[in-house]
Amino acid sequence: MKKLIALFAASTVASTSAIAGVALSGAASVSYDDNGSSASSTTYDADITLVGTTGGTTFTYSMDVEGTTGPATTAADMSTTIGPVTIAADMHDEVSLTTDTGGQTLESTDTGVTVSLAAPIGDATVGLDNSGNVSVSGTWSGVAISHTIQDGSDKTTGSASIAGMDISLTNDGGSSTWSIGTTVSGVAVTLNSAKAVTAAFGLAGNTMTVSHTADRAAADAKVGTANGDGANGYGTNAVASKTSFTTVAISRALTSGATLAATYNSFDESLTLKASVAF
């Protein structure tokens, strides 16, 4: 009997210790969209994230739990720190292809390992994925730079905050895009290379955001390869033309912990109402 009591006490202590190293978080929302002149629709979203930590090692698991098909994994990552070196592994292969205009047409492998080194000149990160692509990133003199070396076309991104402006630049296979953001009299304004403008007003918990998207020209589909090693990578779907439109979104945090939001879209004159909560 004493042995059984001792075994139960030991298992209880072990369980308590394990639970103490686990953090649970999540978010849920429901949205009603009148879709303008089309039939209205209601959508749901619920996500849960588990984070387990022991020593210098962390494992993160995320899943979607809405719908009737059961939980679906969305992320599985593990990282560990050994002195100045951090090793991170992405163990979940996300679905990359999409039917959206301009979306990726062929599936790619998204798992991989990243090695980060805290160097005296700044944090340098070296990554290698399952496709053989090598990435180098870091922050030097306040400028964050990332360069990915891959077959077909390399990709470089850079960002910095200069004189109150947040600037980002991306060059992907010779095609460049940029974004500039700043705050004027309490209004956060963002402009990008696609001629889209966003302005956010208000205080935390009670905001209004006005966004204008410029006309979008049509573009032909690009044929890719299964390994993503050609000039077009994994390929992209054709892009349909679209006229300019404006959205106005109002969000308010309630004392109950939930957030209510209403968004009007001038493209189809639709109104979306959304209630969400995070824990």
C-alpha positions in Angstrom: 0.0 0.0 0.0 2.8 2.4 0.9 4.4 1.7 -2.5 1.1 2.5 -4.3 0.7 5.8 -2.3 4.3 6.8 -3.1 3.8 6.0 -6.8 0.6 8.1 -6.9 2.3 11.0 -5.2 5.2 10.8 -7.7 2.9 10.8 -10.7 0.9 13.7 -9.2 4.0 15.8 -8.8 5.1 15.0 -12.4 1.7 15.9 -13.8 1.6 19.2 -11.9 5.1 20.1 -13.1 4.2 19.3 -16.7 1.0 21.4 -16.6 2.9 24.3 -15.1 5.0 24.5 -18.2 2.0 24.6 -20.6 0.3 27.8 -21.7 -3.1 27.8 -23.4 -4.5 30.6 -25.5 -7.1 31.0 -28.2 -9.6 33.2 -30.1 -13.1 32.8 -31.5 -15.3 35.0 -33.7 -18.5 34.9 -35.6 -19.2 37.2 -38.6 -22.4 38.1 -40.4 -22.1 39.6 -43.9 -25.2 40.9 -45.7 -23.1 40.7 -49.0 -24.9 43.7 -50.5 -27.4 42.5 -53.1 -26.3 38.9 -52.8 -27.4 36.3 -50.2 -26.2 37.0 -46.7 -23.8 34.6 -45.0 -22.5 33.7 -41.5 -18.9 32.5 -40.9 -17.2 31.1 -37.8 -13.6 30.9 -36.7 -12.1 29.3 -33.5 -8.4 28.7 -32.8 -6.5 27.2 -29.9 -2.7 27.4 -29.3 -0.7 25.3 -26.8 2.8 26.3 -25.8 4.9 23.9 -23.8 8.2 25.1 -22.3 11.0 23.2 -20.5 14.3 24.8 -19.9 15.4 26.5 -23.1 13.1 24.5 -25.3 9.7 25.5 -26.5 7.1 23.6 -28.5 4.1 25.4 -30.0 1.0 23.7 -31.5 -1.9 25.5 -33.1 -5.2 24.2 -34.5 -8.5 25.3 -36.0 -11.5 23.8 -34.1 -14.5 25.2 -36.0 -16.7 23.2 -38.4 -17.7 19.6 -38.3 -14.6 17.9 -39.5 -12.7 18.1 -36.2 -9.6 20.0 -35.2 -7.1 20.7 -38.0 -3.4 21.4 -37.3 -2.2 24.9 -38.4 1.3 25.0 -36.9 3.7 22.7 -35.1 7.0 24.4 -34.2 9.9 23.6 -31.8 12.9 25.8 -30.8 15.8 25.4 -28.4 18.6 27.7 -27.3 22.2 26.5 -26.8 24.4 29.4 -25.7 24.3 32.1 -28.5 22.7 29.7 -31.0 18.9 29.1 -31.4 17.6 26.2 -33.5 14.0 26.3 -34.7 12.1 23.6 -36.5 8.9 24.0 -38.5 7.3 20.6 -38.5 3.9 21.3 -40.1 3.6 21.4 -43.9 1.0 24.1 -44.6 -1.2 24.1 -47.7 0.4 26.6 -50.1 -1.7 26.4 -53.2 -4.9 28.4 -53.5 -7.7 29.2 -55.9 -7.5 32.9 -55.3 -6.4 35.2 -58.1 -2.6 35.6 -58.0 -2.3 32.6 -55.6 0.3 29.9 -55.7 -0.8 27.1 -58.0 1.5 24.2 -57.0 2.1 22.8 -53.6 5.4 23.5 -51.8 7.1 22.0 -48.8 7.0 24.5 -45.9 8.9 22.5 -43.2 12.4 23.4 -42.4 15.1 24.3 -39.8 16.4 27.7 -38.9 19.6 28.4 -37.1 20.0 31.8 -35.4 23.3 33.2 -34.1 23.6 36.2 -31.8 26.6 37.9 -33.3 28.4 41.0 -32.0 27.3 43.0 -35.2 23.7 42.1 -34.7 21.5 39.1 -34.7 22.3 37.0 -37.8 19.9 34.3 -38.7 20.7 31.5 -41.2 17.8 29.3 -42.4 17.6 26.2 -44.6 14.3 24.7 -45.7 13.5 21.3 -47.3 13.6 22.7 -50.8 17.3 23.7 -50.3 16.6 27.4 -50.1 19.0 29.3 -47.9 18.0 32.5 -46.1 20.2 35.0 -44.2 18.6 37.8 -42.1 19.5 40.2 -39.4 19.3 43.8 -38.1 22.1 46.2 -38.5 22.1 49.9 -37.5 18.3 49.7 -37.1 17.7 48.3 -40.6 16.2 44.7 -40.8 17.4 42.8 -43.9 16.5 39.3 -45.1 17.8 37.6 -48.3 16.7 34.2 -49.5 18.8 32.3 -52.0 16.7 30.0 -54.1 16.6 28.5 -57.6 14.9 30.7 -60.2 14.9 34.0 -58.4 16.2 35.3 -55.1 14.2 37.4 -52.7 15.3 40.3 -50.6 13.3 42.3 -48.0 14.3 45.3 -45.9 12.6 47.5 -43.3 13.5 50.4 -41.1 12.1 53.3 -39.1 13.5 56.6 -40.2 12.4 60.1 -39.0 9.1 58.7 -37.8 8.4 56.7 -40.9 8.2 52.9 -41.1 9.6 51.8 -44.5 9.6 48.3 -46.0 10.9 47.2 -49.4 10.7 43.7 -51.1 12.4 42.6 -54.3 11.2 39.2 -55.4 12.9 37.9 -58.6 13.4 41.5 -59.9 9.8 42.7 -59.0 9.8 45.3 -56.3 7.1 46.4 -53.8 7.2 49.0 -51.0 5.2 50.4 -48.1 5.6 53.6 -46.1 3.7 54.3 -42.9 3.7 57.3 -40.5 1.5 58.9 -37.8 0.2 62.5 -38.3 -1.8 64.2 -35.5 -2.7 60.8 -34.1 -3.8 59.3 -37.5 -1.7 56.3 -38.7 -1.4 56.5 -42.5 0.1 53.8 -44.7 0.8 54.0 -48.5 2.1 51.1 -50.6 3.3 50.6 -54.2 -0.1 49.2 -55.2 -1.5 52.8 -54.5 -3.4 51.5 -51.6 -3.9 54.0 -48.7 -5.0 53.2 -45.1 -5.8 55.6 -42.3 -6.5 54.5 -38.7 -8.1 56.9 -36.2 -9.1 56.6 -32.5 -7.6 55.1 -29.4 -6.9 51.5 -28.4 -10.2 49.7 -28.1 -12.2 52.2 -30.1 -10.9 52.7 -33.6 -12.0 53.5 -37.2 -9.9 52.4 -40.2 -10.5 53.8 -43.7 -8.7 51.9 -46.5 -8.7 52.7 -50.2 -7.6 50.1 -52.8 -6.7 51.3 -56.3 -7.8 49.6 -59.6 -6.2 46.2 -60.2 -5.1 45.3 -63.7 -5.6 41.8 -65.1 -2.5 39.5 -65.3 -2.0 36.1 -67.0 -1.2 33.0 -65.0 2.4 31.9 -64.6 3.4 28.3 -65.0 5.6 27.0 -62.2 7.4 23.7 -61.4 6.7 21.1 -58.7 10.0 22.0 -57.1 9.6 25.8 -57.5 13.0 26.0 -59.2 12.0 27.9 -62.3 11.7 31.6 -63.0 8.0 31.5 -61.9 8.6 29.5 -58.7 5.6 27.4 -58.0 3.4 29.3 -60.4 0.6 31.8 -59.9 -3.1 31.9 -60.9 -4.3 34.5 -63.3 -5.3 37.9 -61.7 -8.7 39.3 -62.6 -9.1 43.0 -63.0 -11.0 44.8 -60.3 -12.2 48.4 -59.9 -11.1 50.5 -56.9 -13.0 50.3 -53.7 -13.0 51.7 -50.1 -13.6 50.0 -46.8 -14.5 51.6 -43.5 -14.1 49.5 -40.4 -15.2 50.5 -36.8 -14.0 48.4 -33.9 -15.0 48.7 -30.2 -13.7 46.7 -27.2 -16.4 45.8 -24.6 -16.0 45.5 -20.9 -17.1 41.9 -21.2 -13.8 41.1 -23.0 -15.3 40.8 -26.5 -14.8 43.1 -29.5 -17.5 44.2 -31.9 -16.6 45.4 -35.4 -18.5 46.6 -38.4 -17.0 46.9 -41.9 -18.6 48.5 -44.9 -17.2 47.7 -48.4 -18.0 50.0 -51.3 -17.2 47.4 -53.9 -20.4 45.4 -53.3 -22.0 47.8 -50.8 -21.8 45.1 -48.2 -21.8 45.4 -44.4 -20.1 42.8 -42.2 -20.7 42.6 -38.4 -18.2 40.6 -36.4 -18.0 39.6 -32.7 -14.7 38.2 -31.4 -13.0 37.2 -28.2 -9.4 36.2 -27.3 -8.0 34.5 -24.2 
